[in-house]
Amino acid sequence: KEEGEMKVTAYIKNEILHIIYTDNGKGIPQENVKKVFDPFFTTNMQVGTGLGMNITYNIITQRLGGEITLESKEGEGVKFSVLIPMSKLK
């Protein structure tokens, strides 16, 4: 409901696709950062099931052989970094 900024950057380096997502939103409390990729983790059961980030994690790590990381500080937004080997995308 407030204005904010999202940024997505993508580039290839050493045959690795790097996708970086950042925003300057509310951020995620530290105690929840470790749980974001866990199945059924949600802070609001009325909006979702808590499976979206777990499915994303599984696709990136298992199906595409990549990795995804999350950095966040409450009140400062988030940064998701995704690394995928180009060989998995051909």
PDB file of N, CA, C and O in Angstrom:
ATOM      1  N   LYS A   1       0.811  -1.196   0.000  1.00  0.00           N
ATOM      2  CA  LYS A   1       0.000   0.000   0.000  1.00  0.00           C
ATOM      3  C   LYS A   1       0.852   1.256   0.000  1.00  0.00           C
ATOM      4  O   LYS A   1       0.350   2.365  -0.186  1.00  0.00           O
ATOM      5  N   GLU A   2       2.134   1.069   0.209  1.00  0.00           N
ATOM      6  CA  GLU A   2       3.054   2.193   0.152  1.00  0.00           C
ATOM      7  C   GLU A   2       3.896   2.073  -1.107  1.00  0.00           C
ATOM      8  O   GLU A   2       4.007   0.996  -1.693  1.00  0.00           O
ATOM      9  N   GLU A   3       4.483   3.177  -1.513  1.00  0.00           N
ATOM     10  CA  GLU A   3       5.366   3.129  -2.668  1.00  0.00           C
ATOM     11  C   GLU A   3       6.669   2.460  -2.285  1.00  0.00           C
ATOM     12  O   GLU A   3       7.116   2.543  -1.141  1.00  0.00           O
ATOM     13  N   GLY A   4       7.269   1.798  -3.256  1.00  0.00           N
ATOM     14  CA  GLY A   4       8.538   1.137  -3.025  1.00  0.00           C
ATOM     15  C   GLY A   4       9.239   0.909  -4.346  1.00  0.00           C
ATOM     16  O   GLY A   4       8.760   1.308  -5.407  1.00  0.00           O
ATOM     17  N   GLU A   5      10.368   0.268  -4.255  1.00  0.00           N
ATOM     18  CA  GLU A   5      11.158   0.016  -5.447  1.00  0.00           C
ATOM     19  C   GLU A   5      11.616  -1.427  -5.464  1.00  0.00           C
ATOM     20  O   GLU A   5      12.097  -1.951  -4.459  1.00  0.00           O
ATOM     21  N   MET A   6      11.462  -2.071  -6.627  1.00  0.00           N
ATOM     22  CA  MET A   6      11.973  -3.419  -6.852  1.00  0.00           C
ATOM     23  C   MET A   6      12.961  -3.341  -8.000  1.00  0.00           C
ATOM     24  O   MET A   6      12.801  -2.546  -8.927  1.00  0.00           O
ATOM     25  N   LYS A   7      13.982  -4.178  -7.923  1.00  0.00           N
ATOM     26  CA  LYS A   7      14.980  -4.199  -8.987  1.00  0.00           C
ATOM     27  C   LYS A   7      15.371  -5.649  -9.258  1.00  0.00           C
ATOM     28  O   LYS A   7      15.640  -6.415  -8.332  1.00  0.00           O
ATOM     29  N   VAL A   8      15.399  -6.013 -10.538  1.00  0.00           N
ATOM     30  CA  VAL A   8      15.849  -7.343 -10.947  1.00  0.00           C
ATOM     31  C   VAL A   8      17.012  -7.153 -11.905  1.00  0.00           C
ATOM     32  O   VAL A   8      16.906  -6.433 -12.898  1.00  0.00           O
ATOM     33  N   THR A   9      18.119  -7.806 -11.596  1.00  0.00           N
ATOM     34  CA  THR A   9      19.315  -7.750 -12.424  1.00  0.00           C
ATOM     35  C   THR A   9      19.669  -9.179 -12.828  1.00  0.00           C
ATOM     36  O   THR A   9      19.591 -10.096 -12.011  1.00  0.00           O
ATOM     37  N   ALA A  10      20.051  -9.362 -14.069  1.00  0.00           N
ATOM     38  CA  ALA A  10      20.473 -10.680 -14.535  1.00  0.00           C
ATOM     39  C   ALA A  10      21.697 -10.532 -15.412  1.00  0.00           C
ATOM     40  O   ALA A  10      21.789  -9.616 -16.229  1.00  0.00           O
ATOM     41  N   TYR A  11      22.640 -11.447 -15.232  1.00  0.00           N
ATOM     42  CA  TYR A  11      23.841 -11.468 -16.059  1.00  0.00           C
ATOM     43  C   TYR A  11      24.447 -12.861 -16.019  1.00  0.00           C
ATOM     44  O   TYR A  11      24.150 -13.659 -15.129  1.00  0.00           O
ATOM     45  N   ILE A  12      25.298 -13.139 -16.993  1.00  0.00           N
ATOM     46  CA  ILE A  12      25.994 -14.419 -17.051  1.00  0.00           C
ATOM     47  C   ILE A  12      27.470 -14.168 -16.826  1.00  0.00           C
ATOM     48  O   ILE A  12      28.077 -13.304 -17.459  1.00  0.00           O
ATOM     49  N   LYS A  13      28.041 -14.947 -15.905  1.00  0.00           N
ATOM     50  CA  LYS A  13      29.472 -14.858 -15.615  1.00  0.00           C
ATOM     51  C   LYS A  13      29.982 -16.272 -15.380  1.00  0.00           C
ATOM     52  O   LYS A  13      29.440 -17.009 -14.557  1.00  0.00           O
ATOM     53  N   ASN A  14      31.024 -16.644 -16.106  1.00  0.00           N
ATOM     54  CA  ASN A  14      31.617 -17.983 -15.985  1.00  0.00           C
ATOM     55  C   ASN A  14      30.581 -19.098 -16.144  1.00  0.00           C
ATOM     56  O   ASN A  14      30.562 -20.066 -15.384  1.00  0.00           O
ATOM     57  N   GLU A  15      29.718 -18.934 -17.158  1.00  0.00           N
ATOM     58  CA  GLU A  15      28.691 -19.933 -17.466  1.00  0.00           C
ATOM     59  C   GLU A  15      27.681 -20.143 -16.329  1.00  0.00           C
ATOM     60  O   GLU A  15      27.055 -21.199 -16.229  1.00  0.00           O
ATOM     61  N   ILE A  16      27.535 -19.133 -15.485  1.00  0.00           N
ATOM     62  CA  ILE A  16      26.536 -19.150 -14.413  1.00  0.00           C
ATOM     63  C   ILE A  16      25.599 -17.968 -14.624  1.00  0.00           C
ATOM     64  O   ILE A  16      26.039 -16.826 -14.754  1.00  0.00           O
ATOM     65  N   LEU A  17      24.296 -18.259 -14.655  1.00  0.00           N
ATOM     66  CA  LEU A  17      23.302 -17.197 -14.727  1.00  0.00           C
ATOM     67  C   LEU A  17      23.067 -16.667 -13.319  1.00  0.00           C
ATOM     68  O   LEU A  17      22.717 -17.419 -12.409  1.00  0.00           O
ATOM     69  N   HIS A  18      23.263 -15.374 -13.153  1.00  0.00           N
ATOM     70  CA  HIS A  18      23.031 -14.708 -11.867  1.00  0.00           C
ATOM     71  C   HIS A  18      21.758 -13.878 -12.000  1.00  0.00           C
ATOM     72  O   HIS A  18      21.643 -13.055 -12.908  1.00  0.00           O
ATOM     73  N   ILE A  19      20.816 -14.089 -11.109  1.00  0.00           N
ATOM     74  CA  ILE A  19      19.609 -13.271 -11.060  1.00  0.00           C
ATOM     75  C   ILE A  19      19.533 -12.689  -9.648  1.00  0.00           C
ATOM     76  O   ILE A  19      19.524 -13.427  -8.663  1.00  0.00           O
ATOM     77  N   ILE A  20      19.480 -11.377  -9.563  1.00  0.00           N
ATOM     78  CA  ILE A  20      19.449 -10.696  -8.274  1.00  0.00           C
ATOM     79  C   ILE A  20      18.151  -9.893  -8.193  1.00  0.00           C
ATOM     80  O   ILE A  20      17.873  -9.052  -9.049  1.00  0.00           O
ATOM     81  N   TYR A  21      17.368 -10.162  -7.161  1.00  0.00           N
ATOM     82  CA  TYR A  21      16.143  -9.401  -6.907  1.00  0.00           C
ATOM     83  C   TYR A  21      16.341  -8.626  -5.610  1.00  0.00           C
ATOM     84  O   TYR A  21      16.742  -9.204  -4.599  1.00  0.00           O
ATOM     85  N   THR A  22      16.067  -7.336  -5.629  1.00  0.00           N
ATOM     86  CA  THR A  22      16.118  -6.528  -4.410  1.00  0.00           C
ATOM     87  C   THR A  22      14.869  -5.652  -4.345  1.00  0.00           C
ATOM     88  O   THR A  22      14.291  -5.282  -5.367  1.00  0.00           O
ATOM     89  N   ASP A  23      14.475  -5.336  -3.125  1.00  0.00           N
ATOM     90  CA  ASP A  23      13.432  -4.334  -2.926  1.00  0.00           C
ATOM     91  C   ASP A  23      13.740  -3.561  -1.649  1.00  0.00           C
ATOM     92  O   ASP A  23      14.566  -3.973  -0.835  1.00  0.00           O
ATOM     93  N   ASN A  24      13.067  -2.452  -1.497  1.00  0.00           N
ATOM     94  CA  ASN A  24      13.276  -1.630  -0.305  1.00  0.00           C
ATOM     95  C   ASN A  24      12.024  -1.637   0.572  1.00  0.00           C
ATOM     96  O   ASN A  24      11.662  -0.629   1.180  1.00  0.00           O
ATOM     97  N   GLY A  25      11.376  -2.798   0.619  1.00  0.00           N
ATOM     98  CA  GLY A  25      10.150  -2.957   1.393  1.00  0.00           C
ATOM     99  C   GLY A  25      10.404  -3.121   2.878  1.00  0.00           C
ATOM    100  O   GLY A  25      11.414  -2.657   3.406  1.00  0.00           O
ATOM    101  N   LYS A  26       9.473  -3.788   3.543  1.00  0.00           N
ATOM    102  CA  LYS A  26       9.514  -3.937   5.002  1.00  0.00           C
ATOM    103  C   LYS A  26      10.623  -4.864   5.477  1.00  0.00           C
ATOM    104  O   LYS A  26      11.030  -4.803   6.638  1.00  0.00           O
ATOM    105  N   GLY A  27      11.103  -5.705   4.606  1.00  0.00           N
ATOM    106  CA  GLY A  27      12.121  -6.665   5.013  1.00  0.00           C
ATOM    107  C   GLY A  27      11.508  -7.815   5.796  1.00  0.00           C
ATOM    108  O   GLY A  27      10.293  -7.892   5.974  1.00  0.00           O
ATOM    109  N   ILE A  28      12.367  -8.697   6.253  1.00  0.00           N
ATOM    110  CA  ILE A  28      11.928  -9.897   6.961  1.00  0.00           C
ATOM    111  C   ILE A  28      12.657  -9.955   8.292  1.00  0.00           C
ATOM    112  O   ILE A  28      13.878  -9.799   8.321  1.00  0.00           O
ATOM    113  N   PRO A  29      11.948 -10.173   9.400  1.00  0.00           N
ATOM    114  CA  PRO A  29      12.618 -10.314  10.690  1.00  0.00           C
ATOM    115  C   PRO A  29      13.633 -11.457  10.647  1.00  0.00           C
ATOM    116  O   PRO A  29      13.388 -12.479  10.006  1.00  0.00           O
ATOM    117  N   GLN A  30      14.754 -11.293  11.316  1.00  0.00           N
ATOM    118  CA  GLN A  30      15.829 -12.293  11.289  1.00  0.00           C
ATOM    119  C   GLN A  30      15.354 -13.688  11.666  1.00  0.00           C
ATOM    120  O   GLN A  30      15.819 -14.673  11.093  1.00  0.00           O
ATOM    121  N   GLU A  31      14.436 -13.787  12.619  1.00  0.00           N
ATOM    122  CA  GLU A  31      13.983 -15.119  13.032  1.00  0.00           C
ATOM    123  C   GLU A  31      13.199 -15.823  11.922  1.00  0.00           C
ATOM    124  O   GLU A  31      13.055 -17.046  11.951  1.00  0.00           O
ATOM    125  N   ASN A  32      12.693 -15.067  10.948  1.00  0.00           N
ATOM    126  CA  ASN A  32      11.954 -15.664   9.835  1.00  0.00           C
ATOM    127  C   ASN A  32      12.804 -15.908   8.599  1.00  0.00           C
ATOM    128  O   ASN A  32      12.434 -16.716   7.749  1.00  0.00           O
ATOM    129  N   VAL A  33      13.935 -15.227   8.484  1.00  0.00           N
ATOM    130  CA  VAL A  33      14.790 -15.384   7.296  1.00  0.00           C
ATOM    131  C   VAL A  33      15.185 -16.846   7.119  1.00  0.00           C
ATOM    132  O   VAL A  33      15.195 -17.347   5.994  1.00  0.00           O
ATOM    133  N   LYS A  34      15.509 -17.532   8.200  1.00  0.00           N
ATOM    134  CA  LYS A  34      15.938 -18.925   8.126  1.00  0.00           C
ATOM    135  C   LYS A  34      14.800 -19.863   7.719  1.00  0.00           C
ATOM    136  O   LYS A  34      15.050 -20.982   7.273  1.00  0.00           O
ATOM    137  N   LYS A  35      13.554 -19.413   7.870  1.00  0.00           N
ATOM    138  CA  LYS A  35      12.391 -20.270   7.627  1.00  0.00           C
ATOM    139  C   LYS A  35      11.726 -20.038   6.272  1.00  0.00           C
ATOM    140  O   LYS A  35      10.850 -20.809   5.880  1.00  0.00           O
ATOM    141  N   VAL A  36      12.119 -19.007   5.563  1.00  0.00           N
ATOM    142  CA  VAL A  36      11.413 -18.603   4.340  1.00  0.00           C
ATOM    143  C   VAL A  36      11.272 -19.739   3.335  1.00  0.00           C
ATOM    144  O   VAL A  36      10.237 -19.843   2.676  1.00  0.00           O
ATOM    145  N   PHE A  37      12.275 -20.588   3.201  1.00  0.00           N
ATOM    146  CA  PHE A  37      12.233 -21.664   2.211  1.00  0.00           C
ATOM    147  C   PHE A  37      11.626 -22.953   2.769  1.00  0.00           C
ATOM    148  O   PHE A  37      11.510 -23.939   2.041  1.00  0.00           O
ATOM    149  N   ASP A  38      11.240 -22.963   4.035  1.00  0.00           N
ATOM    150  CA  ASP A  38      10.634 -24.147   4.648  1.00  0.00           C
ATOM    151  C   ASP A  38       9.211 -24.354   4.124  1.00  0.00           C
ATOM    152  O   ASP A  38       8.481 -23.384   3.917  1.00  0.00           O
ATOM    153  N   PRO A  39       8.811 -25.623   3.909  1.00  0.00           N
ATOM    154  CA  PRO A  39       7.441 -25.861   3.449  1.00  0.00           C
ATOM    155  C   PRO A  39       6.425 -25.423   4.506  1.00  0.00           C
ATOM    156  O   PRO A  39       6.619 -25.649   5.701  1.00  0.00           O
ATOM    157  N   PHE A  40       5.370 -24.809   4.060  1.00  0.00           N
ATOM    158  CA  PHE A  40       4.234 -24.367   4.867  1.00  0.00           C
ATOM    159  C   PHE A  40       4.559 -23.196   5.799  1.00  0.00           C
ATOM    160  O   PHE A  40       3.751 -22.859   6.664  1.00  0.00           O
ATOM    161  N   PHE A  41       5.728 -22.575   5.635  1.00  0.00           N
ATOM    162  CA  PHE A  41       6.016 -21.405   6.467  1.00  0.00           C
ATOM    163  C   PHE A  41       5.309 -20.189   5.886  1.00  0.00           C
ATOM    164  O   PHE A  41       5.495 -19.848   4.718  1.00  0.00           O
ATOM    165  N   THR A  42       4.513 -19.554   6.698  1.00  0.00           N
ATOM    166  CA  THR A  42       3.833 -18.325   6.308  1.00  0.00           C
ATOM    167  C   THR A  42       3.592 -17.489   7.552  1.00  0.00           C
ATOM    168  O   THR A  42       3.479 -18.014   8.659  1.00  0.00           O
ATOM    169  N   THR A  43       3.516 -16.205   7.356  1.00  0.00           N
ATOM    170  CA  THR A  43       3.182 -15.320   8.473  1.00  0.00           C
ATOM    171  C   THR A  43       1.722 -14.887   8.393  1.00  0.00           C
ATOM    172  O   THR A  43       1.234 -14.157   9.256  1.00  0.00           O
ATOM    173  N   ASN A  44       1.021 -15.349   7.336  1.00  0.00           N
ATOM    174  CA  ASN A  44      -0.379 -14.972   7.160  1.00  0.00           C
ATOM    175  C   ASN A  44      -1.116 -16.069   6.415  1.00  0.00           C
ATOM    176  O   ASN A  44      -1.119 -16.085   5.184  1.00  0.00           O
ATOM    177  N   MET A  45      -1.737 -16.979   7.135  1.00  0.00           N
ATOM    178  CA  MET A  45      -2.444 -18.115   6.525  1.00  0.00           C
ATOM    179  C   MET A  45      -3.631 -17.695   5.674  1.00  0.00           C
ATOM    180  O   MET A  45      -4.123 -18.497   4.880  1.00  0.00           O
ATOM    181  N   GLN A  46      -4.103 -16.470   5.815  1.00  0.00           N
ATOM    182  CA  GLN A  46      -5.249 -16.023   5.032  1.00  0.00           C
ATOM    183  C   GLN A  46      -4.853 -15.624   3.610  1.00  0.00           C
ATOM    184  O   GLN A  46      -5.716 -15.477   2.745  1.00  0.00           O
ATOM    185  N   VAL A  47      -3.560 -15.449   3.366  1.00  0.00           N
ATOM    186  CA  VAL A  47      -3.097 -15.008   2.052  1.00  0.00           C
ATOM    187  C   VAL A  47      -2.524 -16.165   1.234  1.00  0.00           C
ATOM    188  O   VAL A  47      -2.678 -16.187   0.013  1.00  0.00           O
ATOM    189  N   GLY A  48      -1.875 -17.114   1.876  1.00  0.00           N
ATOM    190  CA  GLY A  48      -1.255 -18.197   1.122  1.00  0.00           C
ATOM    191  C   GLY A  48      -1.073 -19.442   1.955  1.00  0.00           C
ATOM    192  O   GLY A  48      -1.500 -19.519   3.106  1.00  0.00           O
ATOM    193  N   THR A  49      -0.422 -20.422   1.337  1.00  0.00           N
ATOM    194  CA  THR A  49      -0.228 -21.712   2.001  1.00  0.00           C
ATOM    195  C   THR A  49       1.164 -21.883   2.576  1.00  0.00           C
ATOM    196  O   THR A  49       1.404 -22.813   3.346  1.00  0.00           O
ATOM    197  N   GLY A  50       2.085 -21.005   2.216  1.00  0.00           N
ATOM    198  CA  GLY A  50       3.454 -21.156   2.672  1.00  0.00           C
ATOM    199  C   GLY A  50       4.256 -22.117   1.816  1.00  0.00           C
ATOM    200  O   GLY A  50       5.287 -22.625   2.257  1.00  0.00           O
ATOM    201  N   LEU A  51       3.802 -22.375   0.603  1.00  0.00           N
ATOM    202  CA  LEU A  51       4.518 -23.301  -0.270  1.00  0.00           C
ATOM    203  C   LEU A  51       5.294 -22.621  -1.391  1.00  0.00           C
ATOM    204  O   LEU A  51       6.193 -23.239  -1.963  1.00  0.00           O
ATOM    205  N   GLY A  52       4.986 -21.397  -1.719  1.00  0.00           N
ATOM    206  CA  GLY A  52       5.587 -20.725  -2.871  1.00  0.00           C
ATOM    207  C   GLY A  52       7.097 -20.673  -2.844  1.00  0.00           C
ATOM    208  O   GLY A  52       7.742 -21.039  -3.827  1.00  0.00           O
ATOM    209  N   MET A  53       7.669 -20.233  -1.755  1.00  0.00           N
ATOM    210  CA  MET A  53       9.127 -20.119  -1.685  1.00  0.00           C
ATOM    211  C   MET A  53       9.787 -21.490  -1.583  1.00  0.00           C
ATOM    212  O   MET A  53      10.909 -21.667  -2.055  1.00  0.00           O
ATOM    213  N   ASN A  54       9.111 -22.459  -0.976  1.00  0.00           N
ATOM    214  CA  ASN A  54       9.650 -23.812  -0.919  1.00  0.00           C
ATOM    215  C   ASN A  54       9.692 -24.430  -2.314  1.00  0.00           C
ATOM    216  O   ASN A  54      10.672 -25.080  -2.677  1.00  0.00           O
ATOM    217  N   ILE A  55       8.636 -24.231  -3.091  1.00  0.00           N
ATOM    218  CA  ILE A  55       8.609 -24.739  -4.461  1.00  0.00           C
ATOM    219  C   ILE A  55       9.697 -24.059  -5.289  1.00  0.00           C
ATOM    220  O   ILE A  55      10.402 -24.717  -6.055  1.00  0.00           O
ATOM    221  N   THR A  56       9.832 -22.755  -5.136  1.00  0.00           N
ATOM    222  CA  THR A  56      10.888 -22.003  -5.838  1.00  0.00           C
ATOM    223  C   THR A  56      12.261 -22.563  -5.488  1.00  0.00           C
ATOM    224  O   THR A  56      13.084 -22.800  -6.372  1.00  0.00           O
ATOM    225  N   TYR A  57      12.505 -22.772  -4.205  1.00  0.00           N
ATOM    226  CA  TYR A  57      13.784 -23.309  -3.730  1.00  0.00           C
ATOM    227  C   TYR A  57      14.059 -24.676  -4.360  1.00  0.00           C
ATOM    228  O   TYR A  57      15.165 -24.939  -4.834  1.00  0.00           O
ATOM    229  N   ASN A  58      13.052 -25.536  -4.360  1.00  0.00           N
ATOM    230  CA  ASN A  58      13.231 -26.886  -4.906  1.00  0.00           C
ATOM    231  C   ASN A  58      13.487 -26.877  -6.403  1.00  0.00           C
ATOM    232  O   ASN A  58      14.313 -27.651  -6.887  1.00  0.00           O
ATOM    233  N   ILE A  59      12.806 -26.030  -7.141  1.00  0.00           N
ATOM    234  CA  ILE A  59      13.045 -25.943  -8.582  1.00  0.00           C
ATOM    235  C   ILE A  59      14.470 -25.481  -8.856  1.00  0.00           C
ATOM    236  O   ILE A  59      15.168 -26.063  -9.686  1.00  0.00           O
ATOM    237  N   ILE A  60      14.897 -24.442  -8.161  1.00  0.00           N
ATOM    238  CA  ILE A  60      16.236 -23.885  -8.398  1.00  0.00           C
ATOM    239  C   ILE A  60      17.323 -24.856  -7.980  1.00  0.00           C
ATOM    240  O   ILE A  60      18.287 -25.052  -8.720  1.00  0.00           O
ATOM    241  N   THR A  61      17.193 -25.471  -6.805  1.00  0.00           N
ATOM    242  CA  THR A  61      18.277 -26.314  -6.293  1.00  0.00           C
ATOM    243  C   THR A  61      18.251 -27.736  -6.855  1.00  0.00           C
ATOM    244  O   THR A  61      19.304 -28.290  -7.171  1.00  0.00           O
ATOM    245  N   GLN A  62      17.082 -28.325  -6.982  1.00  0.00           N
ATOM    246  CA  GLN A  62      17.015 -29.721  -7.411  1.00  0.00           C
ATOM    247  C   GLN A  62      16.881 -29.855  -8.923  1.00  0.00           C
ATOM    248  O   GLN A  62      17.623 -30.613  -9.547  1.00  0.00           O
ATOM    249  N   ARG A  63      15.960 -29.140  -9.502  1.00  0.00           N
ATOM    250  CA  ARG A  63      15.697 -29.272 -10.945  1.00  0.00           C
ATOM    251  C   ARG A  63      16.785 -28.599 -11.784  1.00  0.00           C
ATOM    252  O   ARG A  63      17.210 -29.131 -12.810  1.00  0.00           O
ATOM    253  N   LEU A  64      17.235 -27.401 -11.325  1.00  0.00           N
ATOM    254  CA  LEU A  64      18.194 -26.625 -12.118  1.00  0.00           C
ATOM    255  C   LEU A  64      19.624 -26.695 -11.581  1.00  0.00           C
ATOM    256  O   LEU A  64      20.526 -26.110 -12.181  1.00  0.00           O
ATOM    257  N   GLY A  65      19.852 -27.384 -10.484  1.00  0.00           N
ATOM    258  CA  GLY A  65      21.203 -27.536  -9.938  1.00  0.00           C
ATOM    259  C   GLY A  65      21.828 -26.229  -9.502  1.00  0.00           C
ATOM    260  O   GLY A  65      23.050 -26.079  -9.529  1.00  0.00           O
ATOM    261  N   GLY A  66      20.994 -25.282  -9.100  1.00  0.00           N
ATOM    262  CA  GLY A  66      21.496 -23.968  -8.713  1.00  0.00           C
ATOM    263  C   GLY A  66      21.397 -23.728  -7.223  1.00  0.00           C
ATOM    264  O   GLY A  66      21.297 -24.659  -6.423  1.00  0.00           O
ATOM    265  N   GLU A  67      21.427 -22.472  -6.875  1.00  0.00           N
ATOM    266  CA  GLU A  67      21.281 -22.099  -5.472  1.00  0.00           C
ATOM    267  C   GLU A  67      20.535 -20.771  -5.376  1.00  0.00           C
ATOM    268  O   GLU A  67      20.576 -19.942  -6.285  1.00  0.00           O
ATOM    269  N   ILE A  68      19.860 -20.602  -4.256  1.00  0.00           N
ATOM    270  CA  ILE A  68      19.163 -19.355  -3.979  1.00  0.00           C
ATOM    271  C   ILE A  68      19.449 -18.964  -2.539  1.00  0.00           C
ATOM    272  O   ILE A  68      19.395 -19.798  -1.635  1.00  0.00           O
ATOM    273  N   THR A  69      19.752 -17.698  -2.337  1.00  0.00           N
ATOM    274  CA  THR A  69      20.006 -17.201  -0.992  1.00  0.00           C
ATOM    275  C   THR A  69      19.151 -15.961  -0.748  1.00  0.00           C
ATOM    276  O   THR A  69      18.708 -15.292  -1.682  1.00  0.00           O
ATOM    277  N   LEU A  70      18.937 -15.681   0.508  1.00  0.00           N
ATOM    278  CA  LEU A  70      18.142 -14.540   0.920  1.00  0.00           C
ATOM    279  C   LEU A  70      18.903 -13.749   1.967  1.00  0.00           C
ATOM    280  O   LEU A  70      19.439 -14.306   2.925  1.00  0.00           O
ATOM    281  N   GLU A  71      18.938 -12.446   1.766  1.00  0.00           N
ATOM    282  CA  GLU A  71      19.479 -11.527   2.772  1.00  0.00           C
ATOM    283  C   GLU A  71      18.383 -10.511   3.064  1.00  0.00           C
ATOM    284  O   GLU A  71      17.730 -10.019   2.144  1.00  0.00           O
ATOM    285  N   SER A  72      18.181 -10.197   4.330  1.00  0.00           N
ATOM    286  CA  SER A  72      17.166  -9.209   4.667  1.00  0.00           C
ATOM    287  C   SER A  72      17.419  -8.646   6.051  1.00  0.00           C
ATOM    288  O   SER A  72      17.915  -9.330   6.946  1.00  0.00           O
ATOM    289  N   LYS A  73      17.068  -7.394   6.198  1.00  0.00           N
ATOM    290  CA  LYS A  73      17.039  -6.738   7.495  1.00  0.00           C
ATOM    291  C   LYS A  73      15.682  -6.078   7.606  1.00  0.00           C
ATOM    292  O   LYS A  73      15.234  -5.386   6.692  1.00  0.00           O
ATOM    293  N   GLU A  74      15.039  -6.299   8.731  1.00  0.00           N
ATOM    294  CA  GLU A  74      13.722  -5.721   8.917  1.00  0.00           C
ATOM    295  C   GLU A  74      13.775  -4.209   8.731  1.00  0.00           C
ATOM    296  O   GLU A  74      14.626  -3.527   9.302  1.00  0.00           O
ATOM    297  N   GLY A  75      12.860  -3.706   7.929  1.00  0.00           N
ATOM    298  CA  GLY A  75      12.805  -2.276   7.649  1.00  0.00           C
ATOM    299  C   GLY A  75      13.691  -1.828   6.501  1.00  0.00           C
ATOM    300  O   GLY A  75      13.671  -0.654   6.131  1.00  0.00           O
ATOM    301  N   GLU A  76      14.480  -2.751   5.921  1.00  0.00           N
ATOM    302  CA  GLU A  76      15.426  -2.376   4.862  1.00  0.00           C
ATOM    303  C   GLU A  76      15.235  -3.152   3.564  1.00  0.00           C
ATOM    304  O   GLU A  76      16.023  -2.976   2.636  1.00  0.00           O
ATOM    305  N   GLY A  77      14.231  -3.992   3.467  1.00  0.00           N
ATOM    306  CA  GLY A  77      13.994  -4.727   2.235  1.00  0.00           C
ATOM    307  C   GLY A  77      14.673  -6.084   2.197  1.00  0.00           C
ATOM    308  O   GLY A  77      15.159  -6.585   3.211  1.00  0.00           O
ATOM    309  N   VAL A  78      14.695  -6.669   1.005  1.00  0.00           N
ATOM    310  CA  VAL A  78      15.259  -8.006   0.827  1.00  0.00           C
ATOM    311  C   VAL A  78      16.166  -8.057  -0.393  1.00  0.00           C
ATOM    312  O   VAL A  78      16.122  -7.195  -1.271  1.00  0.00           O
ATOM    313  N   LYS A  79      16.992  -9.104  -0.415  1.00  0.00           N
ATOM    314  CA  LYS A  79      17.811  -9.403  -1.586  1.00  0.00           C
ATOM    315  C   LYS A  79      17.823 -10.916  -1.764  1.00  0.00           C
ATOM    316  O   LYS A  79      18.292 -11.652  -0.896  1.00  0.00           O
ATOM    317  N   PHE A  80      17.300 -11.371  -2.904  1.00  0.00           N
ATOM    318  CA  PHE A  80      17.377 -12.776  -3.289  1.00  0.00           C
ATOM    319  C   PHE A  80      18.424 -12.892  -4.378  1.00  0.00           C
ATOM    320  O   PHE A  80      18.416 -12.129  -5.343  1.00  0.00           O
ATOM    321  N   SER A  81      19.324 -13.846  -4.221  1.00  0.00           N
ATOM    322  CA  SER A  81      20.346 -14.122  -5.233  1.00  0.00           C
ATOM    323  C   SER A  81      20.145 -15.548  -5.738  1.00  0.00           C
ATOM    324  O   SER A  81      20.100 -16.497  -4.954  1.00  0.00           O
ATOM    325  N   VAL A  82      20.028 -15.683  -7.039  1.00  0.00           N
ATOM    326  CA  VAL A  82      19.832 -16.991  -7.669  1.00  0.00           C
ATOM    327  C   VAL A  82      20.999 -17.226  -8.614  1.00  0.00           C
ATOM    328  O   VAL A  82      21.331 -16.368  -9.432  1.00  0.00           O
ATOM    329  N   LEU A  83      21.620 -18.400  -8.496  1.00  0.00           N
ATOM    330  CA  LEU A  83      22.722 -18.797  -9.388  1.00  0.00           C
ATOM    331  C   LEU A  83      22.321 -20.123 -10.038  1.00  0.00           C
ATOM    332  O   LEU A  83      21.997 -21.092  -9.352  1.00  0.00           O
ATOM    333  N   ILE A  84      22.351 -20.147 -11.379  1.00  0.00           N
ATOM    334  CA  ILE A  84      21.968 -21.347 -12.119  1.00  0.00           C
ATOM    335  C   ILE A  84      23.018 -21.621 -13.190  1.00  0.00           C
ATOM    336  O   ILE A  84      23.333 -20.737 -13.986  1.00  0.00           O
ATOM    337  N   PRO A  85      23.562 -22.839 -13.218  1.00  0.00           N
ATOM    338  CA  PRO A  85      24.513 -23.180 -14.280  1.00  0.00           C
ATOM    339  C   PRO A  85      23.825 -23.106 -15.645  1.00  0.00           C
ATOM    340  O   PRO A  85      22.728 -23.635 -15.826  1.00  0.00           O
ATOM    341  N   MET A  86      24.469 -22.454 -16.585  1.00  0.00           N
ATOM    342  CA  MET A  86      23.908 -22.333 -17.935  1.00  0.00           C
ATOM    343  C   MET A  86      23.691 -23.692 -18.588  1.00  0.00           C
ATOM    344  O   MET A  86      22.780 -23.846 -19.401  1.00  0.00           O
ATOM    345  N   SER A  87      24.508 -24.670 -18.247  1.00  0.00           N
ATOM    346  CA  SER A  87      24.360 -26.007 -18.828  1.00  0.00           C
ATOM    347  C   SER A  87      23.002 -26.615 -18.526  1.00  0.00           C
ATOM    348  O   SER A  87      22.519 -27.446 -19.296  1.00  0.00           O
ATOM    349  N   LYS A  88      22.374 -26.223 -17.426  1.00  0.00           N
ATOM    350  CA  LYS A  88      21.058 -26.744 -17.061  1.00  0.00           C
ATOM    351  C   LYS A  88      19.937 -26.061 -17.830  1.00  0.00           C
ATOM    352  O   LYS A  88      18.802 -26.539 -17.832  1.00  0.00           O
ATOM    353  N   LEU A  89      20.246 -24.946 -18.484  1.00  0.00           N
ATOM    354  CA  LEU A  89      19.225 -24.175 -19.182  1.00  0.00           C
ATOM    355  C   LEU A  89      19.226 -24.415 -20.685  1.00  0.00           C
ATOM    356  O   LEU A  89      18.368 -23.891 -21.395  1.00  0.00           O
ATOM    357  N   LYS A  90      20.174 -25.196 -21.174  1.00  0.00           N
ATOM    358  CA  LYS A  90      20.281 -25.429 -22.624  1.00  0.00           C
ATOM    359  C   LYS A  90      19.516 -26.640 -23.055  1.00  0.00           C
ATOM    360  O   LYS A  90      19.504 -26.973 -24.240  1.00  0.00           O
TER     361      LYS A  90
END
